[in-house]
Amino acid sequence: MRIVITGAESSGKSSLTQHLGEVFRLPYALEYARYYLEENGPGYDLEKLKKMSHLHLNYQQERVPISTPYGIFDTDLINYKIWAEEVFGCCPAEVSAGIEQESSHVYLLCKPDLPWEPDLLRENPNDCQRLFLRHRDEIIRLKRPYKEVEGLGQERMTNAEAALCRFLER
């Protein structure tokens, strides 16, 4: 089982991923696109996005080996699909095909209830609710289990811990 922390930009995904990994002593992989864009610059096109999605999968497998029963991911290919469709109006076939293969994923979907924190890699300060709904709709379309996470500060962490416990009890 891979627990995926997902949602719109600036919704606390990376903080939750690291926190849950440490509290539950589970291996985790932070968002690869951030590493890539910080190293290579914020500019990208569809080909670079496809490359990042492939490198993203490799990075996740390095951080959370397939032989590990549980792991936590900061985003998955759903994020790349929505990103590609938002920016380029289409999703690369290899991303769509990859999503179908991520069948062991369950989701903690972060509500966009945190204050927006701008940085050079964030692009959508006014679309958080709409992007949250896109993530939720895609998870529902795939018929994958999910729990929504909300709250500020420690309340958010506690809510995420409780949701993760419910997945681990299955």
WOHU-V473743 format. One record per pair of residues at least 4 apart in sequence whose C-alpha atoms are under 7 Angstrom apart, sorted by sequence separation. I is the first residue (numbers start at 1). J is the second residue. D is the distance in Angstrom with one decimal. If there is no record, write none. Layout:
i:I j:J d:D
i:I j:J d:D
This chain:
i:7 j:11 d:6.6
i:12 j:16 d:6.1
i:13 j:17 d:6.0
i:14 j:18 d:6.3
i:15 j:19 d:6.0
i:16 j:20 d:5.9
i:17 j:21 d:6.0
i:18 j:22 d:6.2
i:19 j:23 d:6.1
i:20 j:24 d:5.8
i:21 j:25 d:5.4
i:22 j:26 d:6.7
i:32 j:36 d:6.3
i:33 j:37 d:6.0
i:34 j:38 d:6.0
i:35 j:39 d:6.2
i:36 j:40 d:6.0
i:37 j:41 d:5.0
i:38 j:42 d:6.8
i:44 j:48 d:5.6
i:45 j:49 d:6.2
i:46 j:50 d:6.2
i:47 j:51 d:6.3
i:48 j:52 d:6.1
i:49 j:53 d:6.2
i:50 j:54 d:6.5
i:51 j:55 d:6.2
i:52 j:56 d:5.8
i:53 j:57 d:6.5
i:54 j:58 d:6.6
i:55 j:59 d:6.0
i:56 j:60 d:6.2
i:57 j:61 d:6.3
i:58 j:62 d:6.3
i:59 j:63 d:6.2
i:60 j:64 d:5.8
i:61 j:65 d:5.0
i:64 j:68 d:6.6
i:75 j:79 d:6.1
i:77 j:81 d:6.2
i:78 j:82 d:6.3
i:79 j:83 d:6.0
i:80 j:84 d:6.0
i:81 j:85 d:6.2
i:82 j:86 d:5.9
i:83 j:87 d:6.1
i:84 j:88 d:5.4
i:85 j:89 d:4.2
i:91 j:95 d:6.8
i:92 j:96 d:6.6
i:93 j:97 d:6.1
i:94 j:98 d:6.0
i:95 j:99 d:6.3
i:96 j:100 d:6.7
i:97 j:101 d:6.8
i:98 j:102 d:6.6
i:118 j:122 d:6.4
i:124 j:128 d:6.8
i:127 j:131 d:6.0
i:128 j:132 d:6.0
i:129 j:133 d:6.3
i:130 j:134 d:6.3
i:131 j:135 d:6.3
i:132 j:136 d:6.3
i:133 j:137 d:5.9
i:134 j:138 d:6.2
i:135 j:139 d:6.3
i:136 j:140 d:6.2
i:137 j:141 d:6.0
i:138 j:142 d:6.2
i:139 j:143 d:6.3
i:140 j:144 d:6.2
i:151 j:155 d:5.4
i:152 j:156 d:5.2
i:153 j:157 d:6.7
i:154 j:158 d:6.1
i:155 j:159 d:6.1
i:156 j:160 d:6.1
i:157 j:161 d:6.1
i:158 j:162 d:6.2
i:159 j:163 d:6.3
i:160 j:164 d:6.1
i:161 j:165 d:6.2
i:162 j:166 d:6.5
i:163 j:167 d:6.7
i:164 j:168 d:6.3
i:165 j:169 d:6.1
i:166 j:170 d:6.9
i:21 j:26 d:4.7
i:37 j:42 d:5.1
i:44 j:49 d:6.6
i:61 j:66 d:6.4
i:84 j:89 d:6.6
i:85 j:90 d:4.5
i:91 j:96 d:6.8
i:139 j:144 d:5.7
i:151 j:156 d:4.4
i:21 j:27 d:5.9
i:84 j:90 d:5.9
i:85 j:91 d:5.5
i:150 j:156 d:5.5
i:6 j:13 d:6.2
i:21 j:28 d:5.7
i:64 j:71 d:6.0
i:84 j:91 d:5.4
i:149 j:156 d:6.6
i:5 j:13 d:5.6
i:116 j:125 d:6.6
i:150 j:159 d:7.0
i:81 j:91 d:5.4
i:149 j:159 d:6.1
i:17 j:28 d:6.8
i:149 j:160 d:5.8
i:5 j:17 d:6.5
i:17 j:30 d:6.8
i:81 j:95 d:6.5
i:81 j:96 d:7.0
i:14 j:30 d:6.2
i:112 j:128 d:5.9
i:147 j:163 d:6.3
i:112 j:129 d:6.1
i:77 j:95 d:6.4
i:33 j:52 d:6.2
i:112 j:132 d:6.8
i:77 j:98 d:7.0
i:78 j:99 d:6.5
i:111 j:132 d:6.7
i:77 j:99 d:5.7
i:33 j:56 d:7.0
i:32 j:56 d:5.2
i:53 j:77 d:6.9
i:32 j:59 d:6.9
i:53 j:80 d:6.6
i:29 j:60 d:5.6
i:29 j:63 d:5.6
i:28 j:63 d:6.4
i:29 j:64 d:6.9
i:27 j:63 d:6.8
i:28 j:64 d:6.2
i:27 j:64 d:5.7
i:109 j:146 d:6.8
i:111 j:148 d:6.6
i:113 j:150 d:6.7
i:106 j:144 d:6.1
i:107 j:145 d:6.3
i:108 j:146 d:5.7
i:109 j:147 d:6.1
i:110 j:148 d:5.9
i:111 j:149 d:5.9
i:113 j:151 d:6.9
i:114 j:152 d:6.6
i:106 j:145 d:5.1
i:107 j:146 d:4.4
i:108 j:147 d:5.1
i:109 j:148 d:4.7
i:110 j:149 d:4.9
i:111 j:150 d:5.4
i:106 j:146 d:5.7
i:107 j:147 d:6.3
i:108 j:148 d:5.7
i:109 j:149 d:5.9
i:110 j:150 d:6.3
i:108 j:149 d:6.3
i:46 j:88 d:7.0
i:28 j:71 d:5.6
i:29 j:72 d:6.4
i:30 j:73 d:6.3
i:31 j:74 d:5.0
i:26 j:70 d:6.7
i:27 j:71 d:5.2
i:28 j:72 d:4.5
i:29 j:73 d:5.0
i:30 j:74 d:4.8
i:31 j:75 d:6.2
i:26 j:71 d:5.7
i:27 j:72 d:6.4
i:28 j:73 d:5.7
i:29 j:74 d:6.1
i:26 j:72 d:7.0
i:21 j:72 d:6.6
i:17 j:72 d:6.5
i:17 j:73 d:6.8
i:17 j:74 d:5.8
i:14 j:74 d:6.0
i:13 j:74 d:6.1
i:1 j:69 d:6.2
i:2 j:70 d:5.7
i:3 j:71 d:6.2
i:4 j:72 d:5.8
i:5 j:73 d:6.1
i:6 j:74 d:6.5
i:1 j:70 d:5.1
i:2 j:71 d:5.0
i:3 j:72 d:4.7
i:4 j:73 d:4.7
i:5 j:74 d:5.0
i:6 j:75 d:4.9
i:1 j:71 d:6.8
i:2 j:72 d:5.7
i:3 j:73 d:6.1
i:4 j:74 d:5.9
i:5 j:75 d:5.6
i:2 j:73 d:6.8
i:4 j:75 d:5.7
i:4 j:76 d:6.7
i:42 j:121 d:6.2
i:13 j:110 d:6.9
i:11 j:110 d:5.9
i:11 j:111 d:6.6
i:4 j:105 d:6.5
i:6 j:107 d:6.9
i:11 j:112 d:5.3
i:2 j:104 d:5.9
i:3 j:105 d:5.9
i:4 j:106 d:6.1
i:5 j:107 d:6.0
i:6 j:108 d:6.3
i:7 j:109 d:5.5
i:1 j:104 d:5.0
i:2 j:105 d:4.8
i:3 j:106 d:5.1
i:4 j:107 d:4.8
i:5 j:108 d:4.9
i:6 j:109 d:5.1
i:7 j:110 d:5.1
i:11 j:114 d:5.9
i:1 j:105 d:6.0
i:2 j:106 d:6.3
i:3 j:107 d:5.6
i:4 j:108 d:6.1
i:5 j:109 d:6.1
i:6 j:110 d:6.1
i:7 j:111 d:6.9
i:8 j:112 d:6.6
i:10 j:116 d:5.7
i:10 j:117 d:6.1
i:9 j:122 d:6.6
i:9 j:128 d:6.8
i:8 j:128 d:5.4
i:8 j:131 d:5.4
i:8 j:132 d:5.2
i:7 j:132 d:5.3
i:7 j:135 d:6.1
i:16 j:157 d:6.7
i:20 j:161 d:6.7
